[in-house]
Amino acid sequence: MICMVTFFSVITFAQNLVPVRKCGTMNVLERLKTEDPALEVKMEKMERELQKYLTSNQISRDAQAVVTIPVVVHVVYNTSTQNISDAQIQSQIKILNDDFRRLNADKVNTPSAFSSVAADCQINFCLASKDPSGNATTGITRTSTSTTSFYDDDKVKSSSTGGKTGWSSSSYLNIWVCNLGGGLLGYAQFPGGSSSTDGVVIGHKYFGNTGTATAPFNKGRTTTHEVGHWLNLYHIWGDAYCGNDNVSDTPTQQADNYGCPSYPHKTCGNTSSGDMFMNYMDYTDDACMNMFSTGQSSRMNAAINNYRSGLLTSTGCGTGTTTTCNVPSGLTSSSITSSSATLAWSSTGAVSYSIQYRKTSTTTWTSTTSTSTSKSISGLSASTQYEFQVKSVCTSSSSAFSSSAYFTTTAATSGSCSDVYEPNESLSAAKSISTSTSYYPYICSATDVDWFKFSNTSTYKNIKVTLSYLPYDYDLYLYNSSGTLLKKSENGGTTSEKVIYNYAPVGTYYIKVVGYNGAYSTSTKYKMIAYRSSSAYSSRTAEDSNPFDNNLENFSDLKVYPNPANEKITTNFFFEQETQLHAKIMDVTGREVINTTINTIQGDNYVEFSLFNLVNGVYSIHLFNKDEKVTRKFVVIK
């Protein structure tokens, strides 16, 4: 069996909006098999070899030598919030050690029926203290990226695609921490894949137990789960209906568990003790997980000895050569405008540089980083003096910040861009727009403000407005005809903006778009769409609340029923325009069993699918076009 992406087993969970664990390891494995057709045969051979090794090496857990795995954490960030602290990283290393050595305080919650097989896996982890070149290191790299979200396509693992190239995977466990999109918490690569992408990727909101860690995945168990995959463990339910995870002491269970079920939770005839839902390889909340089994421990140690043996002789936790990290000098500024500037300094040979800047009249610094000796900054105020400092970040240490240098932004000037919507500088001058239509205006100057207007109807009362493709930090506001502010979205940086106003009174509504702190671009347009719907819009996003959806500009609340199903399922969704969608139904192996197209209407759509030829099992339905995708899981029981 192999690791698969699994969604809710029953649709009512989705209706209750319970956030769930989402692992992308199966998607990665299937992609790697597509890219390398020989991989599947290779992994089947590896599994046979591993089972043979386990049979011939039945040694006591207490007799096993403790293995220490050097870890390098690559923090790849687009915002300062994503640039997680050393303390958050260190908290995750401690959690890995506690979980894999069964030193976790919540081990007392393991039911007595499973306590006899709960294992100290004899595996430790350390933040690397020596890098591949033999230099001293903190075991942490930090990379600023223009990529706002990464997915399970491994782009975060290469400097050429906006991420960070990993260290030698034969000697280190590479963990990339970034902003993961698509509802992913994390993903891993099984033994046998390419060494250049080998390792684990974790969303920064699910790493460690402090800082940005977010409930209910704020106890570091996402990393424990994904490292389990990296050491050749499958999901405990075997990624199939009552499947097999190739471990003898984990009870067979029907499917993935979510939240924190009440014990005992009995499925698939495991009437004596029920599901081992507290196992790290299930999908329960972090607070519900507390154990690996003896069989899983044996399997992971076998994987280390057979497929990751370089870890046994790695010197990554040894003592490296320490070099001096010099303070930068020669600070200069150039290309100064009313809202931006380019900062530069002399090289010290550092790995990267940390920059902080502020208005000279304030005490709060804005921080950023650079891997070169210059950095362009934007979103500045016109006719304002700024102060900036730079420090070196070396392999094993950082310097102090340099002494300050200063520059003053120029006065705001009228923009030179041509915008067909101008003049629209006020509510009274707002330009009329159509709903469900993309508009591409400019913010032409530091003083430019764009106003637009549209109306809803008694049928389509609910309102949503989105801003995307932002060149700088733009903000979004929604007003009624009296000029009263109803909703606003003020995300930082180039993060997209969205406002939702459900059950709005029938009338005319006004949109205001403005650059934060005078931000503007005379060369790059932003994208704006106003929507109206008969169904209320959800304020959740695909990334942090809805585990099914990737992009949902037009889809609204896809429902699949009955679930479990027998002869047919019905899909019900609201779509805001007439178009053609593709529909696929896939089994747990990723094989297509139904492939068709749907012509939508504007409004509520109901589409039935016959399940006559499908056998019992777990399936997923995918509706998508070139821009958007939505997925639901359902079970067939006949």
C-alpha positions as CSV (number, residue, x, y, z in Angstrom):
1,M,0.0,0.0,0.0
2,I,1.1,3.6,-0.6
3,C,0.4,6.9,1.1
4,M,-2.6,8.7,-0.4
5,V,-4.1,12.1,0.0
6,T,-7.3,11.5,1.9
7,F,-10.2,13.8,2.4
8,F,-13.4,13.5,4.6
9,S,-14.9,10.0,4.6
10,V,-18.4,11.4,5.2
11,I,-19.7,14.6,3.7
12,T,-21.3,15.8,6.9
13,F,-17.9,16.5,8.3
14,A,-17.4,19.0,5.5
15,Q,-20.7,20.7,6.3
16,N,-19.5,21.1,9.9
17,L,-16.2,22.7,8.6
18,V,-14.0,20.6,10.8
19,P,-10.3,21.3,9.7
20,V,-8.6,18.0,8.9
21,R,-5.1,16.7,8.3
22,K,-4.1,16.6,4.6
23,C,-1.0,14.8,3.5
24,G,0.3,15.3,0.0
25,T,2.7,12.3,0.0
26,M,0.6,10.1,-2.4
27,N,0.3,12.9,-4.9
28,V,4.1,13.2,-4.9
29,L,4.6,9.5,-5.2
30,E,2.2,9.2,-8.1
31,R,3.9,12.1,-9.9
32,L,7.3,10.6,-9.4
33,K,6.1,7.3,-10.8
34,T,4.8,9.2,-13.9
35,E,8.2,10.9,-14.3
36,D,10.1,7.7,-13.7
37,P,8.1,4.6,-14.9
38,A,10.7,2.3,-13.3
39,L,10.1,3.7,-9.8
40,E,7.0,1.5,-9.1
41,V,8.9,-1.7,-10.0
42,K,11.9,-0.5,-7.9
43,M,9.7,0.2,-4.9
44,E,8.0,-3.2,-5.1
45,K,11.5,-4.8,-5.1
46,M,12.5,-2.7,-2.2
47,E,9.4,-3.8,-0.2
48,R,10.3,-7.5,-0.8
49,E,13.8,-6.9,0.4
50,L,12.6,-5.0,3.4
51,Q,10.2,-7.8,4.4
52,K,13.1,-10.3,4.0
53,Y,15.3,-8.2,6.2
54,L,12.7,-7.9,8.9
55,T,12.2,-11.7,8.9
56,S,15.9,-12.3,9.3
57,N,16.7,-9.5,11.8
58,Q,14.3,-10.2,14.7
59,I,16.4,-8.3,17.3
60,S,15.1,-6.8,20.6
61,R,14.3,-3.1,20.5
62,D,16.4,-2.7,23.6
63,A,19.4,-4.2,21.7
64,Q,19.1,-1.8,18.8
65,A,21.7,1.0,18.7
66,V,20.2,4.4,18.9
67,V,20.4,6.2,15.5
68,T,20.8,10.0,15.5
69,I,19.7,11.7,12.3
70,P,21.2,15.1,11.4
71,V,18.4,17.5,10.3
72,V,18.7,20.7,8.3
73,V,15.6,23.0,8.3
74,H,15.3,25.2,5.2
75,V,12.9,28.1,6.0
76,V,11.6,29.5,2.7
77,Y,9.4,32.6,3.3
78,N,7.5,35.3,1.5
79,T,6.5,37.3,4.6
80,S,8.2,38.0,7.9
81,T,5.5,35.8,9.6
82,Q,6.5,32.8,7.5
83,N,10.2,33.3,8.6
84,I,9.7,31.3,11.7
85,S,11.9,31.7,14.7
86,D,14.8,29.5,15.8
87,A,12.7,28.7,18.9
88,Q,9.8,27.3,16.8
89,I,12.3,25.1,14.9
90,Q,13.9,23.9,18.1
91,S,10.5,23.0,19.5
92,Q,9.9,20.7,16.6
93,I,13.2,18.9,17.0
94,K,12.4,18.3,20.6
95,I,8.9,16.9,19.6
96,L,10.5,14.6,17.1
97,N,12.9,13.2,19.8
98,D,10.0,12.9,22.3
99,D,7.7,11.1,19.8
100,F,10.3,8.7,18.3
101,R,11.8,7.9,21.7
102,R,8.4,7.6,23.4
103,L,9.3,10.4,25.8
104,N,6.2,12.4,25.0
105,A,4.2,13.4,28.0
106,D,0.9,12.4,26.5
107,K,2.0,8.8,26.1
108,V,-0.2,8.2,29.2
109,N,-3.2,8.6,26.9
110,T,-2.3,5.4,25.0
111,P,-5.1,2.9,25.7
112,S,-4.0,-0.1,27.7
113,A,-4.9,-2.4,24.8
114,F,-2.1,-0.8,22.8
115,S,0.5,0.1,25.5
116,S,2.3,-3.3,25.1
117,V,3.1,-2.5,21.5
118,A,3.8,1.2,21.9
119,A,7.5,1.6,20.9
120,D,10.6,3.6,21.7
121,C,11.9,3.7,18.1
122,Q,15.5,4.3,19.2
123,I,15.7,7.2,16.7
124,N,17.0,10.6,17.7
125,F,17.2,13.8,15.7
126,C,19.6,16.8,16.0
127,L,19.8,20.1,14.2
128,A,23.0,19.7,12.1
129,S,26.1,21.3,13.6
130,K,28.3,20.6,10.6
131,D,27.4,21.4,7.0
132,P,28.3,19.4,3.9
133,S,31.6,21.4,3.5
134,G,32.6,20.7,7.1
135,N,31.8,24.2,8.4
136,A,29.9,24.9,11.7
137,T,26.2,25.5,11.1
138,T,23.0,26.1,13.1
139,G,21.2,23.5,10.9
140,I,18.9,26.3,9.7
141,T,18.9,28.0,6.3
142,R,16.7,31.0,5.5
143,T,15.6,32.0,2.0
144,S,13.4,34.9,1.0
145,T,11.1,34.1,-2.0
146,S,8.7,35.9,-4.2
147,T,6.5,32.8,-4.3
148,T,3.5,33.3,-2.1
149,S,2.5,29.6,-1.8
150,F,4.1,26.3,-2.6
151,Y,2.4,23.0,-3.4
152,D,3.4,19.4,-3.7
153,D,5.4,19.9,-6.9
154,D,8.8,20.1,-5.1
155,K,9.5,23.6,-6.3
156,V,10.3,24.6,-2.7
157,K,13.3,22.2,-2.9
158,S,15.2,24.1,-5.6
159,S,16.8,27.6,-5.6
160,S,16.0,27.8,-9.3
161,T,12.2,27.5,-8.7
162,G,11.9,29.9,-5.8
163,G,12.9,27.5,-3.0
164,K,16.1,26.3,-1.5
165,T,18.3,23.5,-2.9
166,G,18.7,20.8,-0.2
167,W,21.9,19.4,1.4
168,S,23.1,15.8,0.6
169,S,20.1,13.6,1.4
170,S,22.5,10.6,2.1
171,S,23.8,12.5,5.2
172,Y,20.9,14.8,6.3
173,L,17.2,14.8,6.6
174,N,16.1,17.9,4.7
175,I,13.0,19.6,6.1
176,W,11.6,22.5,4.1
177,V,9.3,24.8,6.0
178,C,7.2,27.2,3.9
179,N,3.7,28.5,3.2
180,L,1.9,25.5,1.8
181,G,-1.2,26.0,-0.3
182,G,-4.0,23.7,-1.5
183,G,-5.0,22.8,2.1
184,L,-1.7,20.8,2.5
185,L,-0.2,20.4,6.0
186,G,2.9,18.6,4.6
187,Y,4.3,15.9,2.4
188,A,7.3,13.5,2.3
189,Q,9.2,11.4,-0.2
190,F,9.5,7.7,0.4
191,P,12.8,5.9,0.1
192,G,13.6,5.2,-3.6
193,G,12.9,8.6,-5.1
194,S,15.4,11.1,-6.5
195,S,18.1,12.3,-4.0
196,S,17.6,15.9,-5.2
197,T,14.1,16.0,-3.8
198,D,14.4,13.7,-0.9
199,G,13.1,15.0,2.4
200,V,10.0,16.4,4.1
201,V,8.0,19.6,3.4
202,I,5.8,21.2,6.2
203,G,3.6,24.2,6.3
204,H,4.9,26.8,8.7
205,K,1.5,26.8,10.5
206,Y,1.9,23.2,11.4
207,F,5.6,23.1,12.5
208,G,6.5,22.9,16.1
209,N,4.3,24.0,19.0
210,T,5.0,27.7,19.3
211,G,5.2,30.8,17.0
212,T,2.9,30.3,14.0
213,A,1.8,26.8,14.9
214,T,-2.0,26.7,14.5
215,A,-4.5,24.4,16.3
216,P,-5.5,21.7,16.0
217,F,-2.2,20.9,14.3
218,N,0.0,22.9,16.8
219,K,1.8,20.1,18.6
220,G,4.3,19.2,15.9
221,R,2.7,15.9,14.9
222,T,2.5,16.8,11.2
223,T,6.3,16.6,11.1
224,T,6.3,13.3,13.1
225,H,3.7,11.9,10.6
226,E,5.7,13.0,7.5
227,V,9.1,11.8,8.9
228,G,7.3,8.5,9.4
229,H,6.6,8.4,5.6
230,W,10.2,9.4,4.9
231,L,11.2,6.3,6.9
232,N,8.9,4.1,4.8
233,L,5.7,4.0,7.0
234,Y,2.4,4.0,5.2
235,H,-0.9,5.4,6.6
236,I,-2.3,3.1,9.3
237,W,-5.5,2.4,7.3
238,G,-3.4,1.2,4.3
239,D,-4.8,3.8,2.0
240,A,-7.7,1.6,1.1
241,Y,-11.0,0.5,2.6
242,C,-9.9,-1.8,5.4
243,G,-6.4,-1.8,3.8
244,N,-3.0,-3.1,4.8
245,D,-0.1,-0.8,6.0
246,N,2.4,-3.8,6.0
247,V,2.7,-3.7,9.8
248,S,1.4,-6.6,11.7
249,D,0.7,-5.0,15.1
250,T,-1.5,-2.1,13.8
251,P,-5.2,-3.2,13.7
252,T,-7.0,-3.1,10.3
253,Q,-9.2,-0.1,10.1
254,Q,-11.8,1.1,7.6
255,A,-10.4,4.5,6.7
256,D,-8.6,7.6,8.1
257,N,-9.8,9.0,11.3
258,Y,-10.2,12.8,12.0
259,G,-10.5,14.9,15.1
260,C,-10.2,12.8,18.2
261,P,-12.6,9.8,18.2
262,S,-13.8,8.3,21.4
263,Y,-12.1,5.0,22.4
264,P,-12.8,2.3,21.4
265,H,-13.6,3.2,17.7
266,K,-14.2,-0.2,16.1
267,T,-14.2,-0.8,12.3
268,C,-13.3,-3.6,9.9
269,G,-14.0,-6.3,12.6
270,N,-11.3,-5.1,15.0
271,T,-13.7,-5.7,17.9
272,S,-11.2,-6.4,20.6
273,S,-9.4,-3.1,20.7
274,G,-10.7,-0.9,17.8
275,D,-8.8,1.5,15.6
276,M,-5.3,2.6,16.7
277,F,-6.4,6.2,15.9
278,M,-3.9,7.6,18.3
279,N,-1.1,6.3,16.1
280,Y,1.1,9.1,14.4
281,M,0.3,7.6,11.0
282,D,-3.5,8.2,11.2
283,Y,-5.1,11.6,10.4
284,T,-6.3,12.6,13.9
285,D,-5.6,15.9,15.5
286,D,-2.2,16.5,17.1
287,A,-3.5,16.3,20.6
288,C,-5.0,12.8,19.9
289,M,-1.7,11.3,18.6
290,N,0.8,9.6,21.0
291,M,2.4,6.5,19.6
292,F,4.3,4.4,17.1
293,S,4.0,0.6,17.3
294,T,6.8,-1.9,17.6
295,G,6.2,-3.1,14.1
296,Q,6.4,0.5,12.8
297,S,9.6,1.0,14.7
298,S,11.1,-2.2,13.2
299,R,10.1,-1.0,9.7
300,M,11.6,2.4,10.1
301,N,14.9,1.0,11.5
302,A,15.0,-1.5,8.6
303,A,14.5,1.4,6.2
304,I,17.4,3.3,7.7
305,N,19.7,0.2,7.5
306,N,18.7,-0.7,4.0
307,Y,17.9,2.6,2.2
308,R,19.2,5.4,4.3
309,S,22.4,3.9,5.6
310,G,24.4,7.1,5.0
311,L,22.7,8.5,8.1
312,L,24.5,5.9,10.2
313,T,27.9,7.4,9.3
314,S,26.9,11.0,8.8
315,T,29.1,13.6,10.6
316,G,26.3,16.2,10.4
317,C,26.0,16.3,14.2
318,G,29.8,16.7,14.7
319,T,31.9,19.8,15.3
320,G,32.5,22.0,12.2
321,T,35.0,24.7,11.5
322,T,33.8,28.1,12.8
323,T,34.4,31.2,10.7
324,T,34.1,34.9,11.6
325,C,30.9,36.6,10.4
326,N,31.8,40.2,9.6
327,V,29.6,43.3,9.9
328,P,28.6,44.7,6.5
329,S,29.9,48.2,5.5
330,G,29.6,50.6,2.6
331,L,25.8,51.0,2.8
332,T,24.3,52.9,-0.1
333,S,20.9,53.6,-1.6
334,S,19.8,54.2,-5.3
335,S,16.8,54.1,-7.6
336,I,14.8,56.1,-5.1
337,T,11.2,57.0,-5.9
338,S,8.3,58.2,-3.9
339,S,7.5,54.6,-2.8
340,S,10.6,52.4,-3.4
341,A,14.4,52.3,-3.2
342,T,17.3,49.9,-3.8
343,L,19.7,49.3,-0.9
344,A,23.2,48.0,-1.3
345,W,26.3,47.2,0.8
346,S,29.7,45.6,0.5
347,S,30.1,41.8,0.5
348,T,31.3,39.9,3.6
349,G,31.1,36.5,2.0
350,A,28.0,35.7,4.1
351,V,25.4,33.1,3.2
352,S,22.7,35.8,3.3
353,Y,22.0,39.2,4.8
354,S,19.3,40.5,7.1
355,I,18.0,44.1,6.4
356,Q,15.9,46.3,8.7
357,Y,14.5,49.7,7.8
358,R,12.1,52.3,9.3
359,K,11.0,55.9,9.0
360,T,13.4,57.9,11.1
361,S,10.4,59.3,13.0
362,T,9.3,55.8,14.2
363,T,10.7,53.0,16.4
364,T,9.3,50.0,14.5
365,W,11.6,48.2,12.1
366,T,10.5,46.4,8.9
367,S,12.7,43.3,8.3
368,T,13.6,41.5,5.1
369,T,16.5,39.4,3.8
370,S,18.7,39.0,0.7
371,T,21.1,36.4,-0.6
372,S,23.0,39.1,-2.6
373,T,24.4,42.4,-1.6
374,S,21.4,44.5,-2.6
375,K,17.7,44.6,-1.9
376,S,14.8,46.5,-3.5
377,I,12.1,47.6,-1.1
378,S,8.7,49.1,-1.9
379,G,5.6,50.4,-0.2
380,L,7.4,53.4,1.2
381,S,5.8,56.8,2.0
382,A,6.6,59.8,-0.3
383,S,8.9,62.6,0.9
384,T,10.0,60.6,3.9
385,Q,13.4,60.0,5.4
386,Y,14.3,56.3,6.1
387,E,17.0,54.6,8.1
388,F,18.4,51.1,7.3
389,Q,20.9,48.6,8.7
390,V,22.3,45.3,7.5
391,K,23.8,42.3,9.2
392,S,25.6,39.2,7.8
393,V,24.1,35.7,8.3
394,C,26.9,33.1,8.1
395,T,26.7,29.3,8.2
396,S,27.2,29.1,11.9
397,S,26.5,32.6,13.3
398,S,25.3,36.1,12.5
399,S,27.1,39.5,12.8
400,A,25.8,42.5,14.6
401,F,23.8,45.0,12.6
402,S,25.8,47.7,10.8
403,S,25.6,51.3,11.6
404,S,22.7,53.1,10.0
405,A,22.5,54.7,6.6
406,Y,19.8,57.1,5.4
407,F,17.8,58.0,2.3
408,T,14.8,60.2,1.6
409,T,12.0,59.2,-0.9
410,T,10.9,61.6,-3.6
411,A,7.7,63.6,-3.6
412,A,4.6,61.9,-5.1
413,T,4.0,62.6,-8.7
414,S,1.1,61.9,-11.1
415,G,1.4,58.5,-12.8
416,S,2.1,58.2,-16.5
417,C,0.1,55.1,-17.1
418,S,-3.1,55.2,-19.2
419,D,-6.2,53.9,-17.5
420,V,-9.5,53.8,-19.2
421,Y,-11.3,53.9,-15.9
422,E,-10.0,57.3,-14.9
423,P,-11.2,59.6,-13.6
424,N,-12.6,57.5,-10.7
425,E,-11.1,59.1,-7.7
426,S,-14.2,59.3,-5.5
427,L,-17.4,57.5,-4.7
428,S,-19.4,60.0,-6.8
429,A,-17.0,59.3,-9.8
430,A,-17.1,55.5,-9.5
431,K,-17.1,53.6,-12.7
432,S,-19.9,51.1,-13.3
433,I,-18.7,47.4,-13.7
434,S,-20.4,44.1,-14.5
435,T,-20.4,41.2,-12.0
436,S,-18.4,38.0,-12.7
437,T,-16.2,39.9,-15.1
438,S,-12.4,40.4,-14.8
439,Y,-11.2,44.1,-14.8
440,Y,-7.5,45.1,-15.0
441,P,-7.0,48.7,-13.8
442,Y,-3.8,50.5,-12.6
443,I,-3.0,52.4,-9.5
444,C,-1.2,55.1,-11.4
445,S,0.4,57.2,-8.6
446,A,0.9,57.5,-4.9
447,T,-2.3,59.5,-4.6
448,D,-4.4,57.5,-7.0
449,V,-7.6,55.8,-5.6
450,D,-9.8,53.7,-7.8
451,W,-13.6,53.5,-7.2
452,F,-16.1,51.2,-9.0
453,K,-19.8,50.4,-8.5
454,F,-22.2,47.6,-9.2
455,S,-25.6,46.5,-8.0
456,N,-27.0,43.3,-6.5
457,T,-30.6,42.0,-7.0
458,S,-33.2,40.3,-4.8
459,T,-32.2,36.9,-6.4
460,Y,-28.4,37.5,-6.2
461,K,-28.0,39.3,-2.9
462,N,-24.7,37.9,-1.7
463,I,-21.5,39.8,-2.7
464,K,-17.9,38.9,-3.0
465,V,-15.1,41.1,-4.4
466,T,-11.5,39.8,-5.0
467,L,-8.2,41.6,-5.9
468,S,-5.3,39.5,-7.3
469,Y,-2.1,39.9,-9.4
470,L,-1.1,42.7,-7.1
471,P,2.3,44.4,-8.0
472,Y,2.5,46.0,-4.5
473,D,0.5,46.2,-1.3
474,Y,-3.0,47.2,-2.3
475,D,-6.0,47.3,0.0
476,L,-9.7,46.7,-0.8
477,Y,-12.9,48.3,0.7
478,L,-16.6,47.9,0.1
479,Y,-19.1,50.7,0.8
480,N,-22.8,51.2,0.4
481,S,-24.4,54.1,-1.5
482,S,-24.4,56.3,1.6
483,G,-20.6,56.0,1.8
484,T,-20.6,53.7,4.9
485,L,-17.7,51.2,5.0
486,L,-19.1,47.7,5.1
487,K,-16.1,45.4,4.6
488,K,-12.4,45.7,4.1
489,S,-9.4,43.6,3.3
490,E,-5.9,44.9,4.3
491,N,-3.5,41.9,3.8
492,G,0.2,42.7,3.8
493,G,2.5,42.6,0.8
494,T,1.2,41.3,-2.5
495,T,-1.2,38.8,-0.8
496,S,-4.6,38.8,-2.7
497,E,-7.5,40.6,-1.1
498,K,-11.1,39.5,-0.7
499,V,-14.3,40.9,0.9
500,I,-17.6,39.0,1.4
501,Y,-20.9,40.6,2.3
502,N,-23.7,38.1,2.5
503,Y,-27.4,38.8,2.6
504,A,-26.7,42.4,1.4
505,P,-29.8,44.7,1.0
506,V,-30.6,45.3,-2.6
507,G,-28.9,48.4,-3.9
508,T,-25.7,49.8,-5.4
509,Y,-22.3,49.0,-3.8
510,Y,-19.0,50.7,-4.2
511,I,-15.5,49.3,-4.3
512,K,-12.4,51.3,-3.4
513,V,-8.9,50.1,-4.2
514,V,-5.9,52.0,-2.9
515,G,-2.1,51.4,-2.5
516,Y,-0.9,51.1,1.1
517,N,1.4,53.9,2.1
518,G,1.2,55.3,-1.5
519,A,2.2,52.1,-3.3
520,Y,1.5,52.2,-7.0
521,S,2.7,50.8,-10.3
522,T,2.6,52.5,-13.7
523,S,3.5,49.3,-15.5
524,T,1.5,46.5,-13.8
525,K,-2.3,46.2,-13.6
526,Y,-4.1,44.4,-10.8
527,K,-7.1,42.1,-11.3
528,M,-10.5,42.8,-9.8
529,I,-13.7,40.7,-9.9
530,A,-17.1,41.5,-8.2
531,Y,-19.4,38.5,-7.8
532,R,-23.0,38.1,-6.7
533,S,-24.7,34.9,-5.8
534,S,-28.0,33.4,-4.6
535,S,-26.0,31.3,-2.1
536,A,-24.0,32.8,0.8
537,Y,-20.3,32.9,0.2
538,S,-18.0,31.1,2.7
539,S,-15.2,33.2,4.2
540,R,-12.9,30.1,4.5
541,T,-10.0,29.7,2.2
542,A,-8.6,26.6,0.6
543,E,-5.4,26.9,2.4
544,D,-6.5,27.0,6.0
545,S,-10.1,26.0,6.3
546,N,-11.3,23.9,3.4
547,P,-9.3,20.7,2.9
548,F,-10.9,20.0,-0.5
549,D,-10.5,23.0,-2.7
550,N,-7.6,24.7,-4.5
551,N,-9.4,27.6,-6.2
552,L,-13.0,28.5,-5.5
553,E,-13.8,31.8,-7.2
554,N,-16.8,30.3,-9.0
555,F,-17.6,27.1,-7.1
556,S,-19.8,27.4,-4.0
557,D,-20.3,24.6,-1.4
558,L,-20.1,21.5,-3.6
559,K,-22.2,18.7,-2.0
560,V,-21.9,15.0,-2.8
561,Y,-24.7,12.7,-1.6
562,P,-25.6,10.1,-0.5
563,N,-22.4,9.2,1.2
564,P,-21.8,6.3,1.5
565,A,-23.4,5.6,-1.9
566,N,-24.8,2.6,-3.7
567,E,-26.1,3.0,-7.3
568,K,-25.5,6.7,-7.9
569,I,-24.3,9.9,-6.4
570,T,-25.6,13.4,-6.9
571,T,-23.4,16.5,-7.0
572,N,-24.9,19.9,-6.1
573,F,-23.0,23.1,-6.5
574,F,-23.6,26.8,-7.3
575,F,-21.7,28.3,-10.2
576,E,-21.8,31.9,-11.2
577,Q,-21.6,31.6,-14.9
578,E,-22.5,29.2,-17.8
579,T,-19.4,27.2,-18.7
580,Q,-18.0,23.7,-19.3
581,L,-16.4,21.7,-16.5
582,H,-14.5,18.5,-16.6
583,A,-15.5,15.7,-14.2
584,K,-13.4,12.8,-13.1
585,I,-14.0,10.0,-10.6
586,M,-10.9,8.2,-9.4
587,D,-10.3,5.2,-7.2
588,V,-7.7,5.1,-4.4
589,T,-4.9,4.1,-6.8
590,G,-5.5,7.2,-8.8
591,R,-7.1,5.3,-11.7
592,E,-9.9,7.1,-13.6
593,V,-13.2,5.2,-13.5
594,I,-15.4,8.0,-14.9
595,N,-14.3,10.9,-17.2
596,T,-16.9,13.3,-18.6
597,T,-17.8,17.0,-19.1
598,I,-20.6,19.1,-17.5
599,N,-22.3,22.2,-19.0
600,T,-23.1,24.4,-16.1
601,I,-25.9,26.9,-15.7
602,Q,-25.7,30.2,-13.8
603,G,-27.1,29.2,-10.4
604,D,-27.6,25.8,-8.7
605,N,-26.4,22.8,-10.6
606,Y,-27.4,19.1,-9.9
607,V,-25.5,16.4,-11.7
608,E,-25.9,12.6,-11.2
609,F,-23.2,10.0,-11.7
610,S,-24.0,6.3,-12.1
611,L,-22.0,4.0,-9.9
612,F,-23.2,0.8,-11.5
613,N,-19.8,-0.5,-12.6
614,L,-17.9,0.5,-9.4
615,V,-16.9,-1.9,-6.7
616,N,-16.9,-1.2,-3.0
617,G,-14.3,1.3,-1.9
618,V,-13.2,4.9,-1.5
619,Y,-13.4,7.2,-4.4
620,S,-12.8,10.9,-5.1
621,I,-14.7,13.1,-7.5
622,H,-12.9,16.1,-9.2
623,L,-14.6,19.0,-10.9
624,F,-12.3,21.4,-12.7
625,N,-11.6,23.8,-15.6
626,K,-8.4,25.5,-16.6
627,D,-8.5,27.9,-13.6
628,E,-10.3,26.1,-10.8
629,K,-10.7,22.7,-9.1
630,V,-12.8,21.2,-6.4
631,T,-12.6,17.7,-5.0
632,R,-14.7,15.5,-2.7
633,K,-14.3,12.0,-1.4
634,F,-17.1,9.4,-1.1
635,V,-17.5,5.8,-0.3
636,V,-19.3,3.1,-2.3
637,I,-20.9,0.3,-0.3
638,K,-23.2,-2.2,-2.2
